[in-house]
């Protein structure tokens, strides 16, 4: 269930509120491509959603998807208690799994990271996927910690966004065959797949869902040559998605494509004019606008 392409889907806003009409269309676009949905992740601006909005976005996603593809709900927090409550909520709503970013700002030790995830896992039944993104959390989940956590029954995988392929290799080598390593960086997805990774939680898939899915599907079928061709084809787009802090460029892209309003929540602001022109040039080269 947790192999393949998953989109770290944006949360569209309109006049300060979640734009559920636009959001439903985005979900359908991804389902048509065969991609799983990850609501309320970093790309979904989970940090500025209220608790009620967070729960409602997950509920809406589950109801629209209707089990056609997996839904992996973002439920992480730097507070273990809050992460547990969000995860319990996602489980009750009917999400297929929960994605939990490691605690940010607190800068816990590896023991603290382990105990955080262990405590949540012991108090829910929903499958859990770890999320390692030290560029945002200021603490890496070291390979040894991930390997230890993989032995907990309902911890089924990790979104690995450290950028460290040696670390990813060690995790893949030393965890069981049922533990999935998903790329958390679009530009490195191909390489993760070649060493035994099982897919991606993608930002770029918001913009080109079919192409990202094809790249991953080819690799999982063992056709790395075709996958590599698509990796090169997508590379410039994947790079420009991070020309400013995610999700600023991807939301601007979707706005240029006429799919959402170009609205973010403070402290995120709209893309600079210089970067907007660079983004527009790349999108035009892909015939997206």
LUMLO-343358 format. One record per residue: x, y, z of N, C-alpha, C, CB in turn. Coordinates in steps of 0.05 Angstrom, whole numbers, plus 5000, padded with zeros to 4 digits. Glycine has a CB too. Layout:
<recs>
XYZXYZXYZXYZ...
</recs>
This chain:
<recs>
501649765000500050005000501750255000498250005024504150245012505650485015508050494997506550515044507850374974509850394953508750564930510650114942510450704915509650854892509851154896506850784885508051294882508151584882505951694900507851704854506751874918504852014935505352314932505151924966503252474931503652754928503352894955501552874908505353054962505153234985503453464976508053324996500853434979498953614966498753884980496153484965498454094964498154364976495354394988498654584954495154585007492454665017491754925005492554675049489954934985489255184973487555354992487655144947488155624992486555815008485156014990488455955028482956115000481456324986480356515008479256214968481256765007480256955027480756865056477357025023483056735060483856655087482856385096482956855106481056255081479955995089480855785069476856015090480655535077481255315059479255315036481255035074480255295011478655294988478055004980479955454964475854894991475254614987474454544958473154525006473354734944472654684916475154634899471054914904477154814903479654774888481154524898481455024892480954474924482354244936481253984924482154254966478653964921477453724911478453674882474453744911478753884866479653854839482653754839479454114823484153864857486953774859487153474867488553944880485453394885485353114894484652934870483353064917482653004855481752844832483952824811479252964820485453034807487653034788489752834796488953314786490252814822492252624832491252334831493152694860488752294838487552024837487551924809484652034848486952094790486952014761489751924753486052254744491852044764494551964757495451714772496452194764493851634792494551394808496251454832495851204791496351704840498051784862496551784889499252064857497951684910496851714937496952004946498451534956495352074966495152344975496252375003492152444974497852585007498952645034497952925041502152625034495752945055494753215064496153295090491753205068496253555094497253675119500153615125495553575142501753595104504653585107505753865106505953405085508453875103509754135101508654295078512754105099508354165055507354295031504454385034507554105006503054245052500254325058499954535079498754085066502254665086502254875106501054795133500855125095501654555141500454455166501154625190501454175171503454765189504354925212502455155218507155025208500955245197499155475202496255405199499855695182495655145198492855055199492055035229492454785185489555115235488655075262488154775266486055235268487954695291487354405296484854315282487154355327482754485283480254415270480554395240478054625277482054585228482554575199484154325191484054825189486154265207487854035203486153775201489954005225484353745221482653505221480653505198481153495248479553745192477553755170478853705143476254025171481253805138482653745113483053445109485353905111483953315131484353025129481652885124485652915155479652965139476952845135475952875106474952965155476253125096475353175069476853005049475653475062479452985053481152825035480152535034484052835043479852415058478952135060476252105046478752055089474452295050471752265039471752295008469852485051473452464998473552504969474952264956475052764961477152164968478751954956477151684955481251914972475651634976473951394977475551134972471651414957477951124984479650884983480650814955478050644993480451004936481550954909484550954909480451164889485751114926488651114930489151144960490151344913491551074969492151114998492251405006494750975005491351465030491551735042493351705066488751845050495651855065497551865088497352135100500451795078496152155123495552415136497952515151493152395154498752765147500852895163499752945190501853145150501052835211500152875238502352945258498652625248504653025248506953075265506753345280509453075249508353355301508553605317511053585334505953645336511953815344514253805362513353745391515754075362510753725395509653635420508653345417507253815429509753165433508952885430505952855436510552715450504952995456502052975462500353065439501453145487501153295427499553395404499753205380500553675396502153105375502452915352500752665357505352835349500552575382498952335388495952405382499252255417495052635391492252705387491552735358491552965402493352855342492952875313492852605300495153055301494652425309494852155297492351995304497352015307491452015329488951885337486551995320488351935367486552255315484452375298484452265270484752665298486852245258487152135231486251845230490052165221486951695251486151405252483051385253487451275276481851555270478951545273477551625247478051735295478651815233477451915208477651705186478952165198479651535187479951325167482251355148477451305152484251515155486651535138488151265138488651755149489551205117490850945114493450935130491450885085494751165134497151175150497551465159499651085133499451505177500151765187503051825181499551795217503652065173506452155168507152355190506752285140509252285205509952455228512752565226509752295254512952825222515552965222516752935250515253265215519452905251520752895277520553165291523752805274520653155317520153405332522153625324520453355362521053855317522654085309522954285332521354225284524854455330525454665350526454555376522954825355525154355387526154235413528954135412524254015422529754035388532453905384532953675404534654115387531153475404531553255422533953085414529053075423534952925433537052735427535852505411538452635454537652325402536652095387534851925405538951925376535451915431533751775450530951905451535051765478530952175451528452315452526752265427528952615455528052265404526652215379525451935380528552245355527051735389526151465390523751435409528351275400523951555432521751535452519251685443522651655479519551905428517352055417515651865399518252295402517051745380515551575361514551315374517451495337516151205392515250955406512751005422517550855424512651235436510251295452507751315435510751555468508051455413505651485395504851225383506251695372506851065374506250805362504750615381508750675352505550635406504350455426501450535433505950455452500650775425497950865432496050905408498251135446496950805385495150805362495550535347495751045342493750475329494050235312494650305283491550075313494250555275494750635248497650605240493750935244498250515215501050505207502350785207501250385178504850805216506251065218508651065200507051105248509051295187511451345171512951575183510651405141515451525189517251735200517851935178519851615211518452185186519152385167521752525176516852595163523852485162526452605169527152825150528652385169527053075160527853305144529353505161525253445131531953435166533553595185533853895177536253475187533453955151533654235143531454405155533454255113529254275164527054415177526954365207524454335164527854135216527554065244530054125260526853775246532354155247534954205260536053955273534654425281534853725270535853475280535453255260534553405308537553115253537352885236536452635252540052825222534652475240534052215251536252035240531152105243538151965257540451805248539451525240542551785270541051405222540251135211539750935233542451035192541450935253541150745275538450775290543450775295537551025292534951085305532650975288534651385310532851035262530750935243530650625243531351035215533050495243533150205243531850095269536050105241532450225291531150135316528150175316532450285340527250395306524350455304522950265285523850745296524350175264523149995244522249735257525049945221523249665280522549415294519849435308524749335313518849675311516249715323514049655302515850005334512249485309510349365290509049565271508249215305507849785281506349955264507950195253503950055278510550195256512250385243513250255217514750485261512150335195512350185170514250315149509750155157515250555154516950675134517950945143515550705108519451075125520551335130520551495104523451325142519851755106520251945085523052065091517952165083524952005074527752075079528452325063529651845073528752545076529352805062531852935074526952995064533752765082536252865093538152945070537552665111537752835047539552875024542052705026540453165024542152525046544452355051543852075040545052345081544952015016544551755004545951525018545351764974548051595032549451385048547651305071552251495059546451495084544551435106542151275095543551705119541051365073538851215061539550925054537851355035542050895044542950625037543150445062545750645024544150555083544350405108541650315119545850565129539750505117536950435127535850215110535150695126536050235084534950035065536249765070535250115036538849775074540449525078539649385104543349575078539149535125538949425152536149415164540749565170534149475147531349445156530049215141529749705152527849115151526448895139525248965112524348785157524548765097523448805070520748945070523248545055519348945092516749075094516949375103515048925113519349465109519749745117520449905092521949775139518750105086519150255061520650515065516450315048522550565048523950825047522950975023527150785046521751215029520651385008522451635006517751455014522951714982524551954978522852194987525351994948524252385000522952635008524052874992523252685037525752814972526853024955526552944926529853084962525053094911524453014883526952974867522753224870528953144870531353114853532952864859533053364857532452744883533952504890532352254889535052534919529852274880528052034879529251814863525352114868530251864839531351654822533551504836532451774796535251644850537551514863536551344887539551724873534651444902533451284924532251024913531251454939530851044890529650814877531750604869527950894854533950704859536050514849537350354871538150664833537250454896538450304918536350154935540050494936533950144925531949984938529650144952533149824959529650404948527350564958524850484943527850864954522550534955520050434945518150654934518550294966519150904932517451114921518151384931514551054929516251574929516851854935514351984947517852004910514752164965512652354973513552624961512352385005512252694939513252894920511853164921512952784893513453374918512353644914511753684884514353854924513653594867513353634838510853504827515853524824509953284840507553154830505053324832507052894847505153544848502853734848502553854820503353954868504753884806504754024780504653834756507154204778506253604758506253404737505853134749508953424721503453064757502952814772503452564755500052814781502752564729503152324713506052264709501752364686507652474703510552424697512052314721511852684688511452424744512752334769511952044774512052504793509451984770508451704773509851514754505451694770510151604729511451434709514351374716511251564682515751584726518551544733518851334755519751804742517151354775517251164798516350884789515451264821514250874773513250614764515350464748510750654748516650604730518750464714520950354732519950664694521750504752523950414769523050174786524850634788520550184796519649954812519249704795516950034825518949734769518749504751521549414741517049574727523649564749526349484742527349614716526549194739525749794704526649924680527850194687524249974660530350184696531750414707532550614684534150334723532850514660533550684638531250884632534250524613528850784630526550954625526051144649524050794619526451034672526151204696528151424696526451024722530651364688532751564688532151784667535451434681531051714645530251904625528252104636529151774600526251994651524252174663525452334685521952004673527352224700528752374721530052624708530852204735531452584686532752814673530653014662534552714650528452904652526353074641525053254663524152904627524853144687523453284708525353454725522153084727527953424721529953544739529753844742532753464730529453984719529354274721526854374736529454404693524654234731522154294745522454244775519854134733523654014782523953954810525754154824525253674813527754254810529554454822528154714827531954504804526554804808525255064810522955064831524155154784522054824838520054804859521154894886518954524861523754914888525054994914526755244910526754754924525955404891527355654886526955854910526455794860524755814923524155944949523055734968522256194946522555804992521555615012519055475003521055755039519055205003516755054997514555115018517454744997512055155010510855114984510355364967508154984988512055574971511555824956511655774926513756034964513755644915513855614886511655424875516555514878511055214889509055024878506255154879509054764894505655304899503055444899502855654878502555564927505055794873505155994852504755854825507756154852506055624822505755464797502955384792507555214798501655284812498855194809496955434804497855044834497755664815496155914810496455994781497056144829498955984771499456054743497955864724502456044737497655614733496155414717493155434720497055134725492255624736489455684739487955484757488155684713489455344774488255134791487555234819490054904793489055434829488555534856489055834856490355384877488355964878489156244883492056244893487256384903493456464887496256474897496356594925498056654878495156434944494856524971496256344990491856544978497856465008499256315029498556445056502356315024499456315077498956435104501656525115497656235123501556765127503956865141504856665162503357145154507456635165509656805155510556755127511956775173509356575112510056535083508856765067509056265073510356865048509457075030509656985001511057335036508357134983508457064955511257084944506457234940511656944922514256924910515257204900514256734886517857254901518957504892518557534862521957534899518557774852518157824823520357694806517958124817522857704815525057584800524657284798527757644814524057154821523656864820521056784806523656754849519156964807516656904792517156884762514557124797518857054752519557054723521156794717521157304716522956724735524456474730522656234730526656444752520756234749518856014751517156004726517056044776516156224717514456244694515956134669513556534689518456204666520056104644520155804643522856224644520655684667520855384669518155254663521855304697516055364674513355254669512655264640511255394686513355474627512855504598514455294582513555784588516855234591518555034577517354754579521355034588515754714600514354454603511454454592514254374633510754684579508054724568505854694589507554514545506554794613504554784635502955034636505954744661503955254624502455504622502755614594503455714644
</recs>
